[in-house]
Amino acid sequence: MAETKIEWCDSVWNPVTGCSKVSAGCANCYAERLWPRVRAMGNPAYWDRNFNDVACHPERLEQPLKWKKP
């Protein structure tokens, strides 16, 4: 879980990172634009990976089960 400054949520959950472009709508992908920033934040899950390298993070799958607030 990662805390966030988004006013309408308390945290974010990303058990899968990266993406494969599949349509014309992917040309304006916000997540791909943010990828360099996320990598620079120092999270080892993003080091040495390109945005198109999709990865599942099994250690994150049960994180929501431990949250106290829904």
HUCORKA-V722243 format. One record per residue. N is the residue number from 0. RES is the residue in one small letter. SS is DSSP state (helix for helix, strand for strand, loop for the rest). PHI is phi in degrees with one decimal (999 if undefined). BURIAL is b if it has 9 or more other ideal C-beta (glycine too) atoms within 8 Angstrom, else e. Layout:
n:N res:RES ss:SS phi:PHI burial:BURIAL
n:N res:RES ss:SS phi:PHI burial:BURIAL
This chain:
n:0 res:m ss:loop phi:999 burial:e
n:1 res:a ss:strand phi:-126.8 burial:e
n:2 res:e ss:strand phi:-69.8 burial:e
n:3 res:t ss:loop phi:-139.0 burial:e
n:4 res:k ss:loop phi:-98.9 burial:e
n:5 res:i ss:loop phi:-69.0 burial:e
n:6 res:e ss:loop phi:-63.1 burial:e
n:7 res:w ss:loop phi:-101.2 burial:e
n:8 res:c ss:loop phi:-147.5 burial:e
n:9 res:d ss:loop phi:-96.4 burial:e
n:10 res:s ss:strand phi:-156.4 burial:b
n:11 res:v ss:strand phi:-125.1 burial:e
n:12 res:w ss:loop phi:-135.0 burial:e
n:13 res:n ss:loop phi:-128.0 burial:e
n:14 res:p ss:loop phi:-75.2 burial:b
n:15 res:v ss:strand phi:-128.5 burial:e
n:16 res:t ss:strand phi:-124.8 burial:b
n:17 res:g ss:loop phi:89.2 burial:b
n:18 res:c ss:loop phi:-161.6 burial:b
n:19 res:s ss:loop phi:-111.6 burial:e
n:20 res:k ss:loop phi:-69.1 burial:e
n:21 res:v ss:loop phi:-126.0 burial:e
n:22 res:s ss:loop phi:-151.8 burial:e
n:23 res:a ss:helix phi:-62.9 burial:e
n:24 res:g ss:helix phi:-63.0 burial:e
n:25 res:c ss:helix phi:-72.7 burial:b
n:26 res:a ss:helix phi:-63.2 burial:e
n:27 res:n ss:helix phi:-112.9 burial:e
n:28 res:c ss:loop phi:-66.6 burial:b
n:29 res:y ss:helix phi:-70.5 burial:e
n:30 res:a ss:helix phi:-65.5 burial:e
n:31 res:e ss:helix phi:-67.6 burial:b
n:32 res:r ss:helix phi:-64.9 burial:e
n:33 res:l ss:helix phi:-82.8 burial:e
n:34 res:w ss:helix phi:-52.0 burial:b
n:35 res:p ss:helix phi:-60.1 burial:e
n:36 res:r ss:helix phi:-66.5 burial:e
n:37 res:v ss:helix phi:-63.4 burial:b
n:38 res:r ss:helix phi:-62.1 burial:b
n:39 res:a ss:helix phi:-70.0 burial:e
n:40 res:m ss:loop phi:-74.4 burial:e
n:41 res:g ss:loop phi:94.7 burial:e
n:42 res:n ss:loop phi:-76.6 burial:e
n:43 res:p ss:loop phi:-62.0 burial:e
n:44 res:a ss:loop phi:-65.8 burial:e
n:45 res:y ss:loop phi:-110.6 burial:b
n:46 res:w ss:loop phi:-63.1 burial:e
n:47 res:d ss:loop phi:54.3 burial:e
n:48 res:r ss:loop phi:-129.5 burial:b
n:49 res:n ss:loop phi:-93.1 burial:e
n:50 res:f ss:loop phi:-58.6 burial:b
n:51 res:n ss:loop phi:-80.8 burial:e
n:52 res:d ss:loop phi:-90.2 burial:e
n:53 res:v ss:loop phi:-74.4 burial:b
n:54 res:a ss:strand phi:-137.7 burial:b
n:55 res:c ss:strand phi:-93.9 burial:e
n:56 res:h ss:loop phi:-114.9 burial:b
n:57 res:p ss:helix phi:-55.8 burial:e
n:58 res:e ss:helix phi:-67.5 burial:e
n:59 res:r ss:helix phi:-96.9 burial:b
n:60 res:l ss:loop phi:-60.4 burial:e
n:61 res:e ss:loop phi:-97.5 burial:e
n:62 res:q ss:helix phi:-53.6 burial:b
n:63 res:p ss:helix phi:-61.8 burial:e
n:64 res:l ss:helix phi:-67.6 burial:e
n:65 res:k ss:helix phi:-97.4 burial:e
n:66 res:w ss:loop phi:-70.9 burial:b
n:67 res:k ss:loop phi:-85.0 burial:e
n:68 res:k ss:loop phi:-100.0 burial:e
n:69 res:p ss:loop phi:-68.3 burial:e
